Amino acid sequence: MSNEAAFRRLIDEGFSQRRLEVVDELVAEDAREHQRGLKPGREGVKETINTLHTWFSDFRVEVADVAEAGGLVWARNVATGVNTGSIMGRPPTGRSMRIDVFDTVRFRDGKLVEHWGVPDQLGMLLQLGLMPGRPA
């Protein structure tokens, strides 16, 4: 399986379908995480998936654009969901969000070993009404 195919599978089955066994298969136990606030390793990825599905009962991520070179995969993903769970202690808003998420991941021997992620967190908070300002 190519690194791109492994990444797509992690996004589709792991993040969108909440199939946590895919994380065990595709993520190294000691994977390094560079996205602020996320924990490293398989357990960190599983915790992130569970948190997102707690915040958004219909959470989905779709790969919109992707490129691969060597052991690196770069992707622009689109995350969507309706806020049905508490985020940062705030009650659910019932509002929907649609944001871009940019990911760079390094693979070695078919496993994700390093991740850098940049989700549009400000856009999410504005769309959900959790931050003053105009919705995006």
Stockholm file with secondary structure:
# STOCKHOLM 1.0

chainA/1-136         MSNEAAFRRLIDEGFSQRRLEVVDELVAEDAREHQRGLKPGREGVKETINTLHTWFSDFRVEVADVAEAGGLVWARNVATGVNTGSIMGRPPTGRSMRIDVFDTVRFRDGKLVEHWGVPDQLGMLLQLGLMPGRPA
#=GR chainA/1-136 SS CCHHHHHHHIIIIIIITCCTHHHHHHEEEEEEECSTTCCCHHHHHHHHHHHHHHHBTTCEEEEEEEEEETTEEEEEEEEEEEBCSCBTTBCCCCCEEEEEEEEEEEEETTEEEEEEEEECHHHHHHHHTCSSSCCC
#=GC SS_cons         CCHHHHHHHIIIIIIITCCTHHHHHHEEEEEEECSTTCCCHHHHHHHHHHHHHHHBTTCEEEEEEEEEETTEEEEEEEEEEEBCSCBTTBCCCCCEEEEEEEEEEEEETTEEEEEEEEECHHHHHHHHTCSSSCCC
//
